Amino acid sequence: MCSHEKNMGRYLLGRSDGISVSCKPQEVYEEYSSPVLREDNQQNSPSRQMPVRQANPRKTMSEYEYAVWWSCVVEPGDYFASHLRSVCGEEEAQRWACAPRITSLPDSLYAVAAPEHWEKTWHRWKARIDMVDIEKELSIVHRIGGYVLTPDSAQWPHMLKDLGPVMPSALWVKGRISSQPCVALVGARASTRAGERTCRDMAVALTDKGFTVVSGGAIGIDAAAHHGAVDAGGKTYALMAGGLGALYPATNRELFEKIVSTGGALISEVPPSWRPARWRFLARNRLIAALSRGVVVVEASYRSGALATARHGVELGREVGAVPGSVDGVMSQGCHELIRQGGILIRHAEDIQRMIYPFADVNESVGYDHPHQKTRVVSGIETLPEEQRRVWEAMPLHSAVTVEKLSYSSGLSRSEVLSALAYLDLAGWVSAHSRGWRRIQKNK
C-alpha cells in the first residue's frame, strides 16, 4: 500500500462550490491486469504479475479528487502527468504512478518521451508519493480560508487551457477569481522609484477601466502593481511560487491581506506547505502570462525573470509590451530589448488597452463588473464582416504593408485581401500609400 493512502485515511475534500466529498482511498493490491498499461497479452505469466493498487469497488475517486492528488505529487509544469492522465485515464495513471515497480506504457506515450525519461519521472514521483499527506494540505488551506479549484470548477480561469499539457491540475486559492479580463504588470525586484510610480499609476488606471491586475507578489514592481490596484479599490491576483501556508515574501503579508479583502486573490498551483524555490518561480511565470490578455514589463534588466514572463506571453499568443526608460538605466535594458524585438512601446494605461483591444475607445471601460463603469458598446471595426476584420487585424499598427504580405499574414487570397481593402478604404479605416496600405486611427 502506498504510504499516501495511510496518510489520507478517510478525509473530506473541501470544494469551492461548498460540497464536501468523502473519499476512501483505494487499498487492495492484486495481480496487475490493466488493459491499458499491461506489458503484453500474457497477463497470467508469473513474470507479468505486479501488485498495484485496485479501486475500492464501493467508492472510486472523483475527477476533483484525482486533480488534488496529482497537485500534491507533481512539480509545476510537469507535462508527463498530463499526458499520462490523458492517454490512460485517471485510475490507470494513478495506478501506474503508485505501482511498486515500473511497468510499460502505451506506445503513444513513448512518442512524448523516451522510456528512460518515463522511468526517471516514475522514480521522481515515487519519492513524493511515499510521503505525501493530502489530508494535511487540505487542512492547511481550509484553516487559512482557502479552497482548491480544478479544471472542472466553475471559477477555473478558462485562459489557462492555452497552456495545454503544462496546465496545472489544480489551483490553491485564497480570495475570489472573477470574470474580469486581466493584464499582467511585471518587472524587477530591484526597481527604481520612478518605475514603481509608473507601475502604480498604470494599475490604478487599469482598475478604473475594468481590468484585474496580475503580478507575482514580489517586492519592487510586483508590489507596486498590487498596491495600485488595491488603492483604487480594484481586483488584483498575486501568483505565488510557494504554497499559501507560508506566503513569500513575508514583508508583503499586509499587502496580501489587502488583496483578498478588496476582492482579489492569492493563487498557487502547489499545496500550502510547499516552499518557494527558484524553479517554481520560473514555472509560476507561465501562469501570470496565461491568465492575462496582455503582459507589460515595466522595468527589467537583461536577465530579469520578467522577460521570461514576456516570452511565455509571446508563446501563448498574448499581447506583450514594455515601458521605455533611460538608455543608461540598467533596469530599462530588458524593456528596450523587448521593444526592439517587436514588443509594443507602453507609456500609460491607454496604450495597454489599445494593445489588447485595438478597436476600443480608450476612454471607455472594457465592459466588465467594475462598480463605476458602463458596459462598452461594440461598434466600429468589430461590426465588420470576418474577412475585413481579419485583414485589418493583420495590418501593422503604425507602418505600411503590401497586399502580398497581408495575404500571407491573414491567410486570405490576394483577391480577398484587395476586396477587403477596398471596403475598408471606403469606410475610412485604411488608406493607400506608396509603400502599401496603412491603418487610419479613427476617433469614434
C-alpha positions as CSV (number, residue, x, y, z in Angstrom):
1,M,0.0,0.0,0.0
2,C,1.3,3.4,-0.9
3,S,2.1,5.4,2.2
4,H,-0.1,8.3,0.9
5,E,-3.1,6.0,1.4
6,K,-2.2,5.6,5.0
7,N,-2.0,9.4,5.4
8,M,-5.2,10.1,3.5
9,G,-7.3,7.8,5.6
10,R,-10.9,8.9,5.2
11,Y,-11.0,12.6,4.6
12,L,-13.2,15.4,3.3
13,L,-12.2,17.3,0.2
14,G,-13.5,20.9,0.6
15,R,-14.7,22.2,-2.7
16,S,-15.1,25.8,-3.8
17,D,-18.8,25.2,-4.5
18,G,-19.5,24.3,-0.9
19,I,-19.8,20.5,-1.5
20,S,-17.8,18.1,0.7
21,V,-16.8,14.9,-0.9
22,S,-16.0,11.9,1.1
23,C,-13.2,9.8,-0.3
24,K,-11.9,6.4,0.9
25,P,-8.5,5.6,-0.6
26,Q,-8.1,2.6,-2.8
27,E,-6.5,-0.1,-0.7
28,V,-6.3,-3.5,-2.2
29,Y,-3.3,-4.8,-4.2
30,E,-3.8,-7.7,-6.6
31,E,-2.4,-9.1,-9.7
32,Y,-1.7,-6.5,-12.4
33,S,-4.2,-6.8,-15.2
34,S,-4.8,-3.4,-16.6
35,P,-6.0,-3.5,-20.3
36,V,-4.4,-0.1,-20.8
37,L,-1.0,-0.4,-19.1
38,R,-0.3,-4.2,-19.4
39,E,3.1,-5.1,-20.8
40,D,1.7,-7.7,-23.2
41,N,-1.2,-10.1,-23.6
42,Q,0.2,-12.8,-21.3
43,Q,-1.3,-11.3,-18.2
44,N,-1.2,-14.6,-16.2
45,S,2.5,-15.1,-16.8
46,P,4.4,-15.2,-13.4
47,S,6.9,-12.7,-14.8
48,R,4.0,-10.3,-15.5
49,Q,2.4,-10.4,-12.0
50,M,2.7,-7.0,-10.5
51,P,1.0,-5.8,-7.3
52,V,-0.8,-2.5,-7.9
53,R,-3.5,-0.5,-6.2
54,Q,-7.0,-1.6,-7.0
55,A,-10.0,0.7,-6.9
56,N,-12.4,0.1,-3.9
57,P,-15.5,-1.2,-5.6
58,R,-17.7,0.8,-3.3
59,K,-16.1,4.2,-3.9
60,T,-13.8,5.4,-6.6
61,M,-12.1,8.8,-6.6
62,S,-13.8,11.7,-8.4
63,E,-12.2,13.9,-11.1
64,Y,-11.8,16.6,-8.4
65,E,-10.0,14.2,-6.0
66,Y,-7.7,12.9,-8.7
67,A,-6.8,16.5,-9.6
68,V,-6.0,17.4,-6.0
69,W,-3.9,14.2,-5.6
70,W,-1.8,15.0,-8.7
71,S,-1.3,18.6,-7.5
72,C,0.3,17.2,-4.3
73,V,2.6,14.8,-6.3
74,V,4.0,16.6,-9.4
75,E,6.0,19.8,-9.7
76,P,4.6,22.8,-11.6
77,G,4.8,22.4,-15.4
78,D,5.3,18.6,-15.3
79,Y,3.8,17.6,-18.7
80,F,4.4,13.9,-18.1
81,A,1.5,13.7,-15.7
82,S,-0.8,15.5,-18.1
83,H,0.0,13.1,-21.0
84,L,-0.3,10.1,-18.8
85,R,-3.7,11.1,-17.4
86,S,-5.0,12.0,-20.9
87,V,-3.9,8.7,-22.5
88,C,-4.5,6.2,-19.7
89,G,-7.3,7.8,-17.7
90,E,-7.2,8.9,-14.1
91,E,-7.4,5.5,-12.4
92,E,-4.8,3.8,-14.6
93,A,-2.5,6.8,-14.5
94,Q,-2.5,6.8,-10.7
95,R,-2.2,3.1,-10.6
96,W,1.0,3.3,-12.8
97,A,2.5,6.0,-10.6
98,C,1.7,4.1,-7.3
99,A,2.9,0.6,-8.5
100,P,5.8,-0.8,-6.5
101,R,7.7,-1.4,-9.8
102,I,7.6,0.5,-13.1
103,T,5.8,-1.1,-16.0
104,S,5.5,-0.3,-19.7
105,L,3.1,2.3,-21.2
106,P,1.1,2.7,-24.4
107,D,3.3,3.4,-27.4
108,S,1.8,6.9,-27.8
109,L,3.4,8.0,-24.5
110,Y,6.8,6.9,-25.8
111,A,6.3,9.3,-28.6
112,V,6.1,12.0,-25.9
113,A,9.3,10.9,-24.2
114,A,11.7,8.0,-24.4
115,P,11.3,5.1,-21.9
116,E,14.3,6.2,-19.8
117,H,12.6,9.6,-19.3
118,W,9.4,8.0,-18.1
119,E,11.4,5.8,-15.8
120,K,13.1,8.9,-14.3
121,T,9.8,10.5,-13.9
122,W,8.3,7.5,-12.2
123,H,11.1,7.5,-9.7
124,R,10.7,11.2,-9.1
125,W,7.0,10.9,-8.4
126,K,7.5,7.8,-6.3
127,A,9.7,9.6,-3.8
128,R,6.9,12.1,-3.2
129,I,4.0,9.6,-3.3
130,D,5.6,7.7,-0.4
131,M,5.5,10.8,1.7
132,V,2.6,13.0,0.5
133,D,0.0,13.9,3.1
134,I,-3.1,15.2,1.3
135,E,-5.2,15.5,4.5
136,K,-2.5,17.8,5.9
137,E,-2.5,20.0,2.8
138,L,-6.3,20.3,2.8
139,S,-6.5,21.1,6.5
140,I,-4.0,23.9,6.0
141,V,-5.8,25.5,3.1
142,H,-9.1,25.3,4.9
143,R,-7.6,26.8,8.1
144,I,-6.4,29.9,6.2
145,G,-9.8,30.3,4.5
146,G,-8.8,29.0,1.1
147,Y,-10.1,26.3,-1.3
148,V,-9.0,24.2,-4.3
149,L,-10.1,24.7,-7.9
150,T,-9.8,22.1,-10.6
151,P,-10.4,22.5,-14.4
152,D,-14.0,21.3,-13.8
153,S,-14.7,24.1,-11.3
154,A,-17.0,26.9,-12.3
155,Q,-14.4,29.5,-11.3
156,W,-11.5,27.9,-13.2
157,P,-9.8,30.5,-15.4
158,H,-10.6,29.4,-18.9
159,M,-7.5,31.1,-20.3
160,L,-5.2,28.6,-18.5
161,K,-6.4,26.0,-21.1
162,D,-4.0,27.6,-23.5
163,L,-1.1,26.0,-21.5
164,G,-2.1,22.6,-22.9
165,P,-0.1,19.8,-21.2
166,V,1.5,22.1,-18.7
167,M,-1.8,23.5,-17.3
168,P,-2.0,22.9,-13.6
169,S,-4.1,20.1,-12.3
170,A,-5.4,22.3,-9.5
171,L,-5.2,25.8,-8.1
172,W,-5.0,26.5,-4.4
173,V,-6.8,29.8,-3.9
174,K,-7.5,32.3,-1.1
175,G,-9.9,35.0,-2.3
176,R,-12.1,35.3,-5.3
177,I,-11.4,34.8,-9.0
178,S,-13.7,36.8,-11.2
179,S,-14.5,37.1,-14.9
180,Q,-12.8,40.4,-15.5
181,P,-10.1,40.5,-18.1
182,C,-6.6,40.5,-16.7
183,V,-3.4,42.5,-17.5
184,A,0.0,41.4,-16.1
185,L,2.3,44.1,-14.8
186,V,5.7,42.6,-14.1
187,G,9.2,43.7,-13.5
188,A,12.3,43.8,-11.4
189,R,12.5,43.4,-7.7
190,A,15.4,46.0,-7.6
191,S,13.1,48.6,-9.2
192,T,13.5,52.4,-9.2
193,R,11.1,54.8,-7.5
194,A,10.2,56.1,-11.0
195,G,9.4,52.6,-12.2
196,E,7.3,51.8,-9.1
197,R,5.4,55.1,-9.5
198,T,4.7,54.4,-13.2
199,C,3.5,50.9,-12.4
200,R,1.3,52.0,-9.6
201,D,-0.3,54.7,-11.8
202,M,-0.9,52.1,-14.6
203,A,-2.5,49.7,-12.1
204,V,-4.9,52.4,-10.8
205,A,-5.9,53.4,-14.4
206,L,-6.3,49.8,-15.5
207,T,-8.5,49.1,-12.5
208,D,-10.7,52.1,-13.4
209,K,-11.0,50.6,-16.9
210,G,-12.3,47.3,-15.6
211,F,-9.2,45.2,-15.7
212,T,-7.8,42.9,-13.0
213,V,-4.1,43.4,-12.4
214,V,-2.0,40.3,-12.3
215,S,1.5,40.0,-10.9
216,G,3.8,37.8,-8.8
217,G,3.5,39.2,-5.3
218,A,7.3,40.0,-5.0
219,I,8.8,43.3,-3.8
220,G,9.5,46.0,-6.3
221,I,7.4,46.3,-9.5
222,D,5.1,43.4,-8.5
223,A,4.2,45.1,-5.2
224,A,3.7,48.4,-6.9
225,A,1.2,46.8,-9.3
226,H,-0.8,45.2,-6.5
227,H,-0.7,48.3,-4.4
228,G,-2.1,50.4,-7.3
229,A,-5.0,48.1,-7.8
230,V,-5.8,47.8,-4.1
231,D,-5.6,51.5,-3.5
232,A,-8.0,52.1,-6.4
233,G,-10.5,49.6,-4.8
234,G,-10.0,47.1,-7.7
235,K,-9.1,43.5,-8.0
236,T,-5.6,42.0,-8.3
237,Y,-4.2,38.5,-8.3
238,A,-0.9,37.5,-6.8
239,L,0.5,34.3,-8.3
240,M,2.7,32.7,-5.7
241,A,5.7,30.5,-6.3
242,G,5.2,28.7,-3.0
243,G,2.2,27.4,-1.0
244,L,-0.4,29.6,0.6
245,G,0.5,28.3,4.0
246,A,3.8,30.2,4.1
247,L,3.4,33.3,1.9
248,Y,6.6,34.8,0.4
249,P,7.9,37.4,0.9
250,A,6.8,37.9,4.5
251,T,7.3,41.6,4.2
252,N,4.3,41.7,1.9
253,R,2.0,40.0,4.3
254,E,-0.1,43.1,4.9
255,L,-0.4,43.6,1.2
256,F,-1.6,40.0,0.7
257,E,-4.3,40.5,3.2
258,K,-5.5,43.7,1.4
259,I,-5.5,41.8,-1.9
260,V,-8.0,39.3,-0.5
261,S,-10.1,41.9,1.4
262,T,-10.6,44.0,-1.8
263,G,-12.0,41.1,-3.8
264,G,-8.7,39.8,-5.4
265,A,-7.0,36.5,-4.8
266,L,-3.8,34.8,-3.8
267,I,-3.2,31.9,-6.2
268,S,-0.8,29.0,-6.2
269,E,-0.5,25.7,-8.1
270,V,1.4,24.0,-5.3
271,P,0.0,22.7,-2.0
272,P,0.1,25.1,1.0
273,S,3.1,23.6,2.8
274,W,5.4,23.7,-0.2
275,R,8.2,26.3,-0.1
276,P,9.0,28.8,-2.8
277,A,12.0,27.7,-4.9
278,R,13.8,29.1,-7.9
279,W,12.4,26.6,-10.3
280,R,8.9,27.2,-9.0
281,F,9.3,31.0,-9.6
282,L,10.2,30.2,-13.2
283,A,7.3,27.8,-13.7
284,R,4.9,30.3,-12.0
285,N,5.7,32.9,-14.7
286,R,3.8,30.9,-17.3
287,L,0.6,31.2,-15.2
288,I,0.9,35.0,-15.0
289,A,1.1,35.1,-18.8
290,A,-1.6,32.6,-19.3
291,L,-4.1,34.4,-17.1
292,S,-3.6,37.7,-18.8
293,R,-4.7,39.2,-22.1
294,G,-1.6,41.2,-22.2
295,V,1.8,41.3,-20.5
296,V,3.6,44.6,-19.7
297,V,7.2,44.7,-18.5
298,V,7.6,47.9,-16.5
299,E,11.3,47.6,-15.5
300,A,13.7,44.8,-16.2
301,S,17.4,44.2,-16.6
302,Y,18.7,41.9,-19.4
303,R,18.4,38.8,-17.1
304,S,15.2,39.7,-15.3
305,G,12.6,36.9,-14.7
306,A,10.0,39.4,-16.0
307,L,11.4,38.8,-19.5
308,A,10.6,35.1,-19.1
309,T,7.0,36.0,-18.4
310,A,7.0,38.1,-21.6
311,R,8.4,35.1,-23.5
312,H,5.6,32.9,-22.2
313,G,3.2,35.6,-23.3
314,V,4.5,35.5,-26.8
315,E,4.4,31.7,-26.9
316,L,0.7,31.8,-25.8
317,G,-0.3,34.4,-28.3
318,R,-0.7,37.2,-25.7
319,E,0.0,40.9,-26.5
320,V,3.3,41.9,-25.0
321,G,4.6,45.4,-24.3
322,A,7.3,47.2,-22.3
323,V,7.8,50.6,-20.7
324,P,10.8,52.5,-22.0
325,G,13.3,54.3,-19.8
326,S,16.7,55.9,-19.8
327,V,19.1,54.4,-22.3
328,D,21.6,54.3,-19.4
329,G,19.3,52.7,-16.9
330,V,20.1,49.1,-16.0
331,M,16.5,48.5,-15.1
332,S,15.4,49.6,-18.6
333,Q,17.8,47.5,-20.7
334,G,15.5,44.4,-20.7
335,C,12.5,46.6,-21.7
336,H,14.4,48.3,-24.5
337,E,15.4,44.9,-25.9
338,L,11.9,43.6,-25.7
339,I,10.7,46.7,-27.7
340,R,13.5,46.3,-30.2
341,Q,12.3,42.7,-30.8
342,G,8.8,43.8,-31.6
343,G,7.1,44.4,-28.2
344,I,4.7,47.3,-28.0
345,L,6.0,50.5,-26.5
346,I,3.8,51.4,-23.5
347,R,3.6,54.8,-22.0
348,H,0.4,54.6,-19.9
349,A,-2.8,52.5,-19.4
350,E,-4.4,53.8,-22.6
351,D,-1.6,52.2,-24.6
352,I,-2.2,48.9,-22.8
353,Q,-5.9,49.0,-23.5
354,R,-5.2,49.8,-27.2
355,M,-2.7,47.0,-27.3
356,I,-5.3,44.5,-26.1
357,Y,-8.4,46.0,-27.7
358,P,-7.1,47.9,-30.8
359,F,-10.7,48.9,-31.8
360,A,-12.0,50.1,-28.5
361,D,-12.4,53.7,-27.4
362,V,-9.7,54.1,-24.8
363,N,-11.9,56.4,-22.8
364,E,-14.4,53.6,-22.2
365,S,-14.2,50.6,-20.0
366,V,-13.8,47.1,-21.2
367,G,-17.3,46.3,-20.1
368,Y,-16.9,44.1,-17.0
369,D,-18.1,44.3,-13.4
370,H,-16.2,47.3,-12.1
371,P,-18.8,49.2,-10.0
372,H,-18.2,52.6,-11.5
373,Q,-18.3,51.6,-15.2
374,K,-20.7,51.2,-18.0
375,T,-20.8,48.4,-20.5
376,R,-18.8,49.1,-23.7
377,V,-20.9,49.1,-26.8
378,V,-19.5,47.0,-29.7
379,S,-19.0,49.3,-32.7
380,G,-16.7,50.3,-35.5
381,I,-14.3,47.7,-36.9
382,E,-15.8,45.0,-34.7
383,T,-19.1,45.1,-36.6
384,L,-17.4,44.4,-40.0
385,P,-17.6,41.0,-41.7
386,E,-15.0,38.5,-40.8
387,E,-12.7,38.9,-43.8
388,Q,-12.5,42.6,-43.5
389,R,-11.7,42.4,-39.7
390,R,-9.1,39.7,-40.5
391,V,-7.3,42.0,-43.0
392,W,-7.4,44.9,-40.5
393,E,-6.1,42.8,-37.7
394,A,-3.2,41.5,-39.9
395,M,-2.1,45.1,-40.6
396,P,0.8,46.6,-38.5
397,L,-0.3,49.2,-36.0
398,H,1.8,52.1,-37.4
399,S,3.6,51.0,-40.7
400,A,2.5,50.3,-44.2
401,V,2.2,46.8,-45.6
402,T,1.9,45.4,-49.1
403,V,-1.0,43.3,-50.4
404,E,1.3,40.3,-50.7
405,K,2.3,40.5,-47.0
406,L,-1.3,41.0,-46.0
407,S,-2.3,37.9,-47.9
408,Y,0.5,35.9,-46.2
409,S,-0.3,37.1,-42.7
410,S,-4.1,36.9,-42.9
411,G,-4.2,33.6,-44.7
412,L,-6.5,35.0,-47.4
413,S,-6.1,35.1,-51.1
414,R,-4.9,38.2,-52.9
415,S,-8.3,38.9,-54.4
416,E,-10.0,38.5,-51.0
417,V,-7.4,41.0,-49.5
418,L,-8.0,43.5,-52.3
419,S,-11.8,43.3,-51.9
420,A,-11.5,43.8,-48.1
421,L,-9.1,46.7,-48.5
422,A,-11.5,48.4,-51.0
423,Y,-14.3,48.3,-48.4
424,L,-12.0,49.4,-45.6
425,D,-10.8,52.3,-47.7
426,L,-14.3,53.4,-48.5
427,A,-15.2,53.1,-44.8
428,G,-12.2,55.3,-43.8
429,W,-10.3,52.5,-41.9
430,V,-7.3,52.3,-44.2
431,S,-5.5,54.4,-46.8
432,A,-3.2,53.6,-49.7
433,H,0.4,54.8,-49.7
434,S,3.4,54.5,-51.9
435,R,4.7,51.6,-49.7
436,G,1.4,49.8,-49.3
437,W,-1.6,50.2,-47.1
438,R,-1.8,51.7,-43.6
439,R,-4.4,51.8,-40.9
440,I,-6.2,55.1,-40.1
441,Q,-6.7,55.7,-36.4
442,K,-10.3,56.9,-36.2
443,N,-11.8,58.9,-33.3
444,K,-15.2,57.4,-32.8
